[in-house]
Amino acid sequence: MRNRYRLALAAAPLTALLGAFAVPAGAATTAVPAGPTSATAYQISIAHAGYSADTSIAPPLSKKWSVSFGGGVSYPLIVGNKVFVTVANASGYGTELYALSSSTGKTVWSQAIAGTYFWSNAAYDGGQVFVVNYDGLLKAFNATTGAQNWSEQLPGQYSFSSPPTASNGVVYVGGAGSGGTLYAVSETSGSVLWTQSVENGDNSSPALNASSVFVSYACGLTYSFSRTTGSEQWFSNSSCEGGGGKTVVVHGGDVYARDPDLGNKLLNAKTGALLGTFAAGPAPAFDGNTGLFLDNGTLTASSGWTFTGDGGLDTAPIAVGDTVYVGSSTGELYGLNVSDGSVVWSTNVGTAINGPDEQNVSQPLTGLGTRRGLLVVPAGDTLVAYSG
């Protein structure tokens, strides 16, 4: 696998107050919607905000089913009566897309996803599951039957490590290799609707609000484009560029862009103006106006409480109703009250719950998911479901 390096830019230096946690309680600047009840993308929603409005699940939870595979398991998509995951092959390059019964965990259908390395990830919209592999082959499958509807080789790039996001008839995908490209693809035909050049295009699942699509790459180079035309709306620059990136989170009129070297930027979603900084490793989650940030093993709420658990917290948190869930490398899974951080439920899934690896393609990107009374947890090569 090729290496990609960060380089200094001749552009003006980063104009940000980096280094401090600067997200106050109620940082959102506009009204926050009730939130989805299905998991259709990484971190549950097309905004990647890690929130579900599902009121049918509440702790204490009990194990409903567990399925072991031969390789690392992705974040789940949970729609209707199915759970969709991609799984790294154990014996060679490529992955497998599985549709599992949400009631039993049994395989309803599966499709082999060939390709270089062990990475693919998926998104759901309008009755279809969309999967992109490392080589940029984007496929659409009927969510009910598993039949392939179309397949499209995305042009111009050879390295794809950004999970897709799909909404309102369009699939958005990032690609890299020679510079970077953001693609908008028709869900109906697989035809490319528009493309935009970006700085290097790695590891950033496109995040959406009603009008814009956001991506962020190495050194915090963050973009906003029109969802419909692809026209650039704003660009937040920095002092360098290179390979790598992080999925941004959109919440309440703000964009949360992460970079491990230069620091995390809080930006205005409409203008790109720098509003402050925040501390987080994985993507933050939001429950109403309460932000939930995991940084160096400590979960911090913007309302003021902190939680370290057993010292191994590593997953991106998700919030379901008034409970936030976070996993540990020890296999411990915690449910905390969003208001005060008290532990309302915990269990051990039996194996390490891996945090999201947003830099490599040794397995699909992983994360927690929930829908209709079901909390689904990828842990290594095992997928465990809990119900309330």
C-alpha positions as CSV (number, residue, x, y, z in Angstrom):
1,M,0.0,0.0,0.0
2,R,1.3,3.4,-1.0
3,N,2.2,6.0,1.6
4,R,0.9,9.6,1.4
5,Y,2.6,12.5,3.1
6,R,1.6,15.9,4.4
7,L,3.3,18.8,2.7
8,A,3.5,22.5,3.6
9,L,1.3,24.8,1.5
10,A,2.3,28.2,0.2
11,A,-1.2,29.4,1.2
12,A,-1.8,31.6,4.2
13,P,-1.4,29.8,7.6
14,L,-4.3,28.3,9.4
15,T,-6.3,31.0,11.1
16,A,-7.7,29.2,14.1
17,L,-7.5,29.1,17.8
18,L,-6.3,25.5,17.9
19,G,-5.7,23.4,21.0
20,A,-8.5,24.3,23.4
21,F,-11.8,22.6,24.0
22,A,-14.1,25.4,23.0
23,V,-17.6,23.9,22.5
24,P,-19.9,25.2,25.1
25,A,-23.2,23.6,26.1
26,G,-25.8,24.5,23.5
27,A,-23.2,25.3,20.8
28,A,-25.7,24.6,18.1
29,T,-26.8,27.8,16.3
30,T,-30.1,26.6,14.8
31,A,-32.9,24.3,15.7
32,V,-32.0,20.6,15.9
33,P,-34.3,18.1,14.2
34,A,-35.8,15.2,16.1
35,G,-33.3,12.9,14.4
36,P,-33.6,9.6,12.4
37,T,-34.8,6.2,13.7
38,S,-33.0,4.1,11.1
39,A,-29.2,3.8,10.7
40,T,-28.5,4.6,7.0
41,A,-24.8,5.7,7.1
42,Y,-21.7,5.9,9.3
43,Q,-22.6,7.2,12.8
44,I,-26.3,6.5,12.0
45,S,-27.3,9.5,9.9
46,I,-26.3,11.4,6.7
47,A,-25.0,14.1,9.1
48,H,-22.9,11.5,11.0
49,A,-24.1,13.1,14.2
50,G,-24.4,9.8,16.0
51,Y,-28.0,10.3,17.2
52,S,-31.1,8.2,17.0
53,A,-34.6,9.4,18.0
54,D,-35.7,5.8,18.6
55,T,-37.7,5.7,21.8
56,S,-38.3,1.9,21.7
57,I,-34.9,1.1,23.2
58,A,-34.0,1.9,26.8
59,P,-31.6,0.3,29.3
60,P,-31.3,-2.2,30.8
61,L,-30.6,-4.2,27.6
62,S,-30.2,-7.9,27.0
63,K,-28.3,-9.8,24.3
64,K,-30.6,-10.7,21.4
65,W,-28.1,-12.4,19.1
66,S,-24.5,-12.7,18.2
67,V,-22.9,-13.6,14.9
68,S,-19.2,-14.4,14.3
69,F,-17.5,-13.8,10.9
70,G,-14.0,-14.5,9.5
71,G,-12.9,-10.9,9.5
72,G,-13.4,-7.4,10.8
73,V,-17.0,-6.1,10.7
74,S,-18.2,-2.6,9.7
75,Y,-20.6,-0.2,11.3
76,P,-24.2,-1.5,10.8
77,L,-26.9,-0.1,8.6
78,I,-30.2,-1.0,10.2
79,V,-33.4,-0.4,8.2
80,G,-36.7,-2.2,8.3
81,N,-36.1,-5.8,9.5
82,K,-32.5,-6.1,8.3
83,V,-29.0,-5.3,9.5
84,F,-26.4,-4.7,6.8
85,V,-22.7,-4.9,7.3
86,T,-19.5,-5.4,5.2
87,V,-17.0,-7.9,6.5
88,A,-13.3,-8.3,5.6
89,N,-12.4,-11.6,3.9
90,A,-10.2,-13.9,6.0
91,S,-8.3,-15.7,3.2
92,G,-7.6,-12.9,0.7
93,Y,-8.4,-9.5,-0.5
94,G,-12.0,-8.3,-0.7
95,T,-15.1,-8.1,1.5
96,E,-18.6,-9.5,1.8
97,L,-21.8,-7.6,2.1
98,Y,-24.3,-9.3,4.5
99,A,-28.0,-8.7,5.1
100,L,-29.0,-10.2,8.4
101,S,-32.3,-10.6,10.1
102,S,-32.7,-8.0,12.8
103,S,-34.7,-10.6,14.9
104,T,-32.3,-13.5,14.7
105,G,-29.0,-12.4,13.1
106,K,-29.3,-15.1,10.5
107,T,-28.1,-14.3,7.0
108,V,-30.9,-13.3,4.6
109,W,-28.6,-12.7,1.7
110,S,-25.0,-11.9,1.0
111,Q,-22.9,-10.6,-1.9
112,A,-19.2,-10.9,-2.5
113,I,-17.4,-7.5,-2.9
114,A,-14.1,-8.2,-4.7
115,G,-11.3,-5.6,-4.6
116,T,-7.9,-4.6,-3.4
117,Y,-7.2,-4.8,0.4
118,F,-9.9,-5.6,2.9
119,W,-12.0,-2.5,2.8
120,S,-15.5,-1.6,1.7
121,N,-18.3,0.3,3.3
122,A,-22.0,0.9,2.7
123,A,-24.9,3.4,2.9
124,Y,-28.6,2.9,2.5
125,D,-31.3,5.0,0.8
126,G,-34.6,4.4,-1.0
127,G,-34.6,0.6,-0.8
128,Q,-31.0,0.1,-2.0
129,V,-27.7,-0.6,-0.3
130,F,-24.7,1.1,-1.9
131,V,-21.2,-0.3,-1.4
132,V,-17.8,1.1,-2.6
133,N,-14.6,-0.8,-2.5
134,Y,-11.0,0.4,-2.3
135,D,-10.7,0.4,-6.1
136,G,-13.7,2.7,-6.5
137,L,-16.2,0.2,-7.8
138,L,-19.6,1.4,-6.6
139,K,-22.5,-1.1,-6.6
140,A,-26.2,-0.9,-5.8
141,F,-28.1,-3.8,-4.3
142,N,-31.8,-4.3,-3.8
143,A,-32.1,-4.2,0.0
144,T,-34.8,-6.9,0.1
145,T,-33.5,-9.5,-2.3
146,G,-29.8,-8.7,-2.6
147,A,-30.0,-8.5,-6.4
148,Q,-27.4,-6.2,-8.0
149,N,-29.1,-3.2,-9.6
150,W,-26.0,-1.6,-11.1
151,S,-22.2,-1.3,-10.9
152,E,-20.1,1.8,-11.7
153,Q,-16.4,2.2,-11.8
154,L,-15.8,5.7,-10.5
155,P,-13.3,7.5,-12.9
156,G,-10.1,9.3,-12.3
157,Q,-8.9,7.9,-9.0
158,Y,-7.6,4.6,-7.7
159,S,-7.7,4.8,-3.9
160,F,-11.1,4.8,-2.1
161,S,-11.2,4.9,1.7
162,S,-14.2,7.1,2.4
163,P,-17.6,5.4,3.2
164,P,-20.4,6.5,0.9
165,T,-23.4,8.6,2.0
166,A,-26.8,8.4,0.2
167,S,-29.8,10.6,0.3
168,N,-32.6,11.8,-2.0
169,G,-31.5,9.8,-5.0
170,V,-27.8,10.7,-4.9
171,V,-24.8,8.7,-3.5
172,Y,-21.8,10.8,-2.5
173,V,-18.3,9.2,-2.5
174,G,-14.8,10.5,-2.0
175,G,-11.8,9.1,-4.0
176,A,-8.0,9.7,-3.9
177,G,-4.8,8.7,-5.8
178,S,-4.1,11.6,-8.1
179,G,-5.2,14.6,-6.0
180,G,-8.8,13.9,-4.8
181,T,-12.3,13.8,-6.2
182,L,-15.8,14.1,-4.6
183,Y,-18.4,12.3,-6.7
184,A,-22.2,12.6,-6.8
185,V,-23.7,9.5,-8.4
186,S,-27.3,8.8,-9.4
187,E,-29.0,6.1,-7.2
188,T,-31.1,5.1,-10.2
189,S,-28.5,4.5,-12.9
190,G,-25.1,4.8,-11.3
191,S,-24.2,7.6,-13.7
192,V,-21.9,10.3,-12.3
193,L,-23.9,13.5,-11.9
194,W,-21.0,15.8,-11.0
195,T,-17.5,15.8,-9.6
196,Q,-15.4,18.2,-7.6
197,S,-11.6,18.3,-7.1
198,V,-10.5,18.2,-3.4
199,E,-7.1,18.0,-1.7
200,N,-6.3,14.2,-1.7
201,G,-9.8,12.8,-0.9
202,D,-9.0,10.1,1.8
203,N,-11.0,8.8,4.7
204,S,-13.8,11.3,4.8
205,S,-17.4,10.1,4.4
206,P,-19.4,12.9,3.0
207,A,-21.7,14.6,5.5
208,L,-24.9,16.2,4.4
209,N,-27.4,18.8,5.6
210,A,-30.4,20.0,3.6
211,S,-28.4,21.9,1.0
212,S,-24.7,21.0,1.3
213,V,-22.2,18.2,1.3
214,F,-19.1,18.5,3.5
215,V,-15.8,16.7,3.5
216,S,-12.5,17.3,5.4
217,Y,-9.0,16.0,4.6
218,A,-5.5,16.1,6.1
219,C,-4.5,19.3,7.9
220,G,-8.2,20.2,8.3
221,L,-8.8,21.2,4.7
222,T,-12.6,21.3,4.8
223,Y,-15.0,21.9,2.0
224,S,-18.7,22.7,1.5
225,F,-20.3,22.0,-1.9
226,S,-23.9,22.3,-3.1
227,R,-25.6,18.9,-3.0
228,T,-27.4,19.6,-6.3
229,T,-24.8,21.3,-8.5
230,G,-21.5,20.5,-6.8
231,S,-20.5,24.2,-6.8
232,E,-18.1,25.1,-4.1
233,Q,-19.7,27.1,-1.3
234,W,-16.7,27.6,0.9
235,F,-13.2,26.2,1.7
236,S,-11.4,26.2,5.1
237,N,-7.7,26.3,4.3
238,S,-4.6,25.5,6.4
239,S,-0.8,25.5,6.4
240,C,-0.3,22.0,4.8
241,E,-1.9,19.2,2.8
242,G,-1.4,15.5,2.4
243,G,-2.9,12.0,2.6
244,G,-5.6,11.2,5.1
245,G,-8.8,12.8,6.4
246,K,-11.6,12.5,8.9
247,T,-15.3,12.3,8.5
248,V,-16.9,15.6,9.6
249,V,-20.1,15.9,11.7
250,V,-22.8,18.4,10.9
251,H,-25.0,19.5,13.8
252,G,-27.3,22.5,14.4
253,G,-25.7,24.7,11.8
254,D,-22.1,23.8,12.7
255,V,-19.5,21.6,11.1
256,Y,-17.1,19.6,13.3
257,A,-13.9,18.9,11.4
258,R,-11.1,16.8,13.0
259,D,-7.4,16.7,12.4
260,P,-5.0,14.9,14.8
261,D,-2.0,17.2,14.0
262,L,-3.3,20.7,13.6
263,G,-6.3,20.4,15.8
264,N,-10.1,20.2,15.4
265,K,-12.1,23.1,13.9
266,L,-15.6,24.1,14.6
267,L,-17.0,25.9,11.5
268,N,-20.2,27.7,10.5
269,A,-22.0,25.4,8.1
270,K,-23.2,28.3,5.9
271,T,-20.0,30.4,5.7
272,G,-17.1,28.2,6.8
273,A,-16.2,30.8,9.4
274,L,-14.1,29.5,12.3
275,L,-16.2,29.5,15.5
276,G,-13.7,27.7,17.8
277,T,-12.1,24.4,18.5
278,F,-13.0,21.1,20.2
279,A,-11.2,18.1,21.6
280,A,-12.2,14.7,20.1
281,G,-10.5,11.7,18.6
282,P,-13.4,9.8,17.0
283,A,-16.4,11.6,15.6
284,P,-18.5,13.4,18.3
285,A,-22.2,12.6,18.8
286,F,-25.0,15.0,19.7
287,D,-28.2,14.6,21.8
288,G,-30.2,17.8,21.3
289,N,-27.7,20.6,22.2
290,T,-25.5,18.3,24.3
291,G,-22.2,17.4,22.5
292,L,-20.5,14.1,23.4
293,F,-16.8,14.0,22.7
294,L,-14.4,11.1,23.3
295,D,-10.7,12.2,23.6
296,N,-7.9,10.1,24.9
297,G,-10.2,7.7,26.6
298,T,-12.4,10.3,28.3
299,L,-15.9,10.9,27.3
300,T,-16.9,14.6,27.9
301,A,-20.3,16.2,27.6
302,S,-20.6,19.8,26.6
303,S,-22.8,20.2,29.7
304,G,-19.8,19.5,31.9
305,W,-19.6,15.8,33.0
306,T,-16.8,13.4,32.1
307,F,-16.5,9.6,32.2
308,T,-13.4,7.4,31.8
309,G,-15.0,3.9,32.4
310,D,-12.4,1.2,32.6
311,G,-9.7,3.3,30.9
312,G,-10.2,1.7,27.5
313,L,-12.9,3.8,25.9
314,D,-12.3,4.0,22.1
315,T,-15.4,4.0,20.0
316,A,-17.2,7.0,18.5
317,P,-20.2,7.5,20.9
318,I,-23.8,7.3,19.8
319,A,-26.8,8.8,21.6
320,V,-30.2,7.1,21.6
321,G,-33.0,9.0,23.3
322,D,-31.5,10.2,26.6
323,T,-28.7,7.5,26.7
324,V,-25.2,7.7,25.2
325,Y,-23.4,4.4,24.4
326,V,-19.7,4.0,24.1
327,G,-17.4,0.9,23.9
328,S,-14.1,-0.1,25.3
329,S,-11.1,-2.0,24.0
330,T,-11.7,-4.4,26.9
331,G,-15.0,-5.4,25.5
332,E,-17.0,-3.4,28.0
333,L,-20.1,-1.5,26.6
334,Y,-21.5,1.4,28.6
335,G,-24.9,3.2,28.6
336,L,-24.8,6.6,30.3
337,N,-27.4,9.1,31.1
338,V,-26.8,12.0,28.8
339,S,-27.9,14.6,31.5
340,D,-25.4,13.6,34.2
341,G,-23.1,10.9,32.9
342,S,-24.2,8.3,35.4
343,V,-23.9,4.6,34.2
344,V,-27.4,3.2,33.7
345,W,-26.3,0.0,32.1
346,S,-23.1,-1.9,31.1
347,T,-22.1,-5.3,29.8
348,N,-19.1,-7.1,28.3
349,V,-19.5,-8.3,24.7
350,G,-16.8,-10.9,25.2
351,T,-14.1,-9.4,22.9
352,A,-12.5,-6.0,22.2
353,I,-14.7,-3.3,20.7
354,N,-12.4,-1.7,18.2
355,G,-12.5,2.1,17.8
356,P,-12.8,3.4,14.2
357,D,-9.6,3.3,12.1
358,E,-10.0,6.2,9.8
359,Q,-6.5,5.9,8.3
360,N,-6.2,2.4,7.0
361,V,-8.0,-0.1,4.8
362,S,-7.1,-3.3,6.7
363,Q,-10.8,-3.7,7.4
364,P,-14.1,-1.8,7.0
365,L,-14.7,1.3,9.1
366,T,-16.5,0.2,12.3
367,G,-18.9,1.8,14.7
368,L,-22.0,1.3,16.7
369,G,-25.6,1.5,15.3
370,T,-29.2,1.4,16.5
371,R,-32.7,1.2,15.2
372,R,-36.2,0.1,16.6
373,G,-35.2,-1.3,19.9
374,L,-31.9,-2.8,18.7
375,L,-28.4,-1.7,19.5
376,V,-25.8,-3.4,17.2
377,V,-22.1,-3.6,18.2
378,P,-19.3,-4.7,15.9
379,A,-16.5,-6.2,18.0
380,G,-13.6,-7.6,16.0
381,D,-15.1,-10.3,13.8
382,T,-18.3,-10.5,15.9
383,L,-21.5,-8.6,15.6
384,V,-23.6,-8.5,18.8
385,A,-27.2,-7.2,19.0
386,Y,-28.9,-6.0,22.2
387,S,-32.6,-5.2,22.8
388,G,-34.4,-3.2,25.4
